[in-house]
Amino acid sequence: MVDDGSATPLEIEERIDSHAPVRVLRSSENIGLAAARNRALENIEADWILYVDSDVLPFESFLENLPQRLQTTDADGFGFHVREYHRRSDWDLFRACERDAVTMAGPVEWISGLLCAYRVTALRALKGFDATFRSNGEDVDLGYRLTRAGKSLVHVPEVCGEHHRQDTLRSFLRMCYRYALTAKRVDRSFYFSTSNAVGKPPLFHLGSVGPQIRLMLQFVVRRPHALYLLPLILGAMFCGAHAGRQRSRVARRGAIDQCRA
């Protein structure tokens, strides 16, 4: 377990099963999500590593069947679907509807970091996660780099656990902002484009607009009184996408300059 510089140091309770020992890797300061994942990667001796976010509770049946799944696969990474536990507030329900709308199965270009497993050799070959991703987006960046390196990633559609995140309206809108910012920062064209041009990607790709509109319509049908939430979400996403596009252009230009040097 990685304790990423929490104010109150993590302590393992004595009731944890003795035949499943747990080590706590504590950082004296907060190093960020990607760096914390890398620290776990550096301190294990195993063929596979399973990442579980602190607010995700995997099902026992999933954990029981996981070893057999990993031993009989040629894939290099799995993303396991989780459902939202909290659905009472308008914003928690919107996040739950968004999670329920994920229906992809089989090979994918990236997998969610909430509950995922990677072949250790594949991660170490790419030096793990990019430590500059401190809060989110590290999973998308790693997925694109693994895909570009010829590795195989698979998304498992059946529900394997529950996500126990609970938001306030403010934290929910901050999440929408961060996700939109990250979407531009890890724009797919920056990984797979054959051009060296810096370019200026659109704020929103057409392929993502349609599903988002359908999600919002389905949400409003379920909770008509929550129509107020939609312009707030769109505003947060617009601001985040604009900021992310600026950051991605700077990063892209720096990478090109470094290659030329």
N, C-alpha and C positions, 0 to 999 in steps of 0.2 A: 504494500500500500504506500502510495506516494503522498506525503503531507507537504503540500506546496506552500510553506511559509505561513501556515494559519496562525492566527493570534493566540489560539489555545492549542498547544501541541496535541496531536492525536495519540490516544492511548488505546491499546488493544485490550478488550475485555477478557477476563479469565475464562468465561464460559465458551470461548471459541474452541472447537474440537481439537484435541491435542494431536491427532494424527494429520491435521492440516495446518501446519505452522504458518504464521504470518510475520513477515518482516516489514517494518515501517522505515521508509526512506524519507527522512525529514530534511527540508531545505530551510536554511536560516532566514531566507527572504523569498518572496514570491518570484518564481522564475518563469511563470506562464505555462499554459496548457501543453504546448508542443514540447517544450524543454522537459516538463515533468514526465511526459510519455517517454521521451528519450532516456530519461534517467532510469525508468523501469526496464527499458530495453537493454541498457548497459549492464544491468545487475541480475540477469537471469541466465540460466543454462537450460535451454529447452528448444524444441523444434518450432513451437508456436507460442505466440503471446496473445492473450485475450484481454482487451481493454474494456473496462466497465466504468462508465462515468459514476461519480459519487451519488447522483440522484437517480440511478437506474437500478432496478431490482430484477435480475434474471430469474426465470422460472426454474424450479428444481429439475423438472423434466428436461429442459433445455441443457442444463449443465451435465445431467447424466448421459445424454446422448451425444454431447459435443466431442469427446475423445474419438468415438468411432467415426464421426463425420470427418474429422481432421485427418485421421489415419488412412482414409480411403478416398482421398481427393487429390487431384492434380492442380487445383487452384492455389493461388498464393495469398488470397485474402477473402474473408467473408464479412458481409455486413448483415446484421440480424435485426429484423423489424421489431420495434417496440411500440406499445400503445400508451397513450397519455392516461394517467391515473386521475388527475384533477380535471373536472369539466364543469364546475358550477359557475364560475364567473364567465362573462362574455369572452374575455381574452383567452382564458384557459380553454374554453370550448373551441374557439377559432383555431388555436394551436392543435387541439385534438382532431378537428376536422381536417386540418392540413396533414397531420400524421396518418389519418385513416385513408387519405386519398392516395397514398403511396402504394402502388400496385405492381411496380416493376419486379421482375424475377429473372434470375439467371445472370449472364455476364453484364457487367456495368463498367463504367470508366472510373468511378469512385464510390466509396461506401461511407456511410455515416459513422462518426466516431463514438456515438452513444454506446453501442454494444458491437464490437467488431473483433475479429481475429486475423492475425497476419502471420505468414511464415517468417520466422526470425531472419533467415538468411536473405530474404528479399528486402526486408527493411534495412538491414545493416549494409547491404550493397549500395543503397542510396543514402546512407548516413542518417537514416531515420527521418523524423519530422523536421520541418523548417522551424527553428526556434523563434523566428520573428513573428510567428502567429501565436499571440499570447492568450487569446480568448476563444476564437473559433476560426474555422477555415483551414485548419491544419489537415483535416481529413480530405478535403477536396484537392488541395495542393499535392498531398502525398499520392492520392489516387491517380491524378493525371500523370505524375512522374512515374509511377509504377506501370501504368498503361503504356506510356511512351517507351518504357524499357522492355516491353513485351510480356509483362506479367499479367496473370489472369485474376480478376476480381469478380466475385459473385454476390448478388443480393438474395437473401433468403426471405421470402414474403410472409411466411407464417409468423405469428406473434410469438416472440421468444422471451419477452419481459415487459416491465412497466416502467415508464418514465415519470418520476414523482416531482417534476418541476412545478412550482406554483408561483404565478406572477402577480404583481400589481399592474395597474394600467401603465404606470411609468416604466417599470422594468420590461413589460411586454413591448412597448414602443421602442425602447432602447434595443431590445433584441431584434426587432424588425430593421432598425437602422443598421445594426452590426452585420446582419445577414446580407442586406443589400450591398453594404460596403465591401464585404468579403466576396460577394458574387462578381463584382468588378475587379477586385484585386486578383482573383484567380480565374479571370476570364479564359475560357477554353482556347480561344484563338491565340493566346499568348504562349500556350504550350505546344500546340500542334500546327501553327502557321509556318509555312515554308519561307515566308517573307521576313526580311530584316527591318521592315518599316515599323516605326513606333506605333503609328496608327491612333485612331480615336474610336474605340468601340461605342456602340449605341448605349444609352442608359439602360434600356431593356431590350432583350432579344425577343423576336416575335414568337419563338418556340415556347417561351415561358409566360407570355402574356395571357394566352388562351386558357391554360390550366388555372392560372391565378384568378381570372375572371370567373371561371366556373366555380372555383372554391368559394369566392365571395358570394356568388348568387346562392349556392347551396347553404351557406352559413346564414344568410339573411332569411331564407325560407324557414330555417329552423328557429331563428330568433329575430323576428321582424323589428323588435324594439332596439336591437343592437346596430341599426343602420348607422348610427353616429360613429361606430368604430372604423368603418371603411375609409373615410377621408383621412383619419388619423394614421391608419396603416399606410395608405398611399403616400402621405406626406413624409412619414419616417423613411419609407423605402426610397422615395425620390432623393431625399437629402443624403441618405447613405450611399446610393448608387453614384451620385455626383461626386461625393468625397472619394469613393473607391476608385472611380475612373481616373481622378487626378493622381492618386497614389500609384495606380498600376502603370500609368504612363511614365512616371518618374522612375519606377523600378525597372520597367522595360528599357528605358533609355540608358539607365546605368548598366544593365546587363549587356546591352549591345556595345556600349563604349568599352566595357571590360573585355569583351571578346575581340574587339578590334585592336585593343592594346596588346 
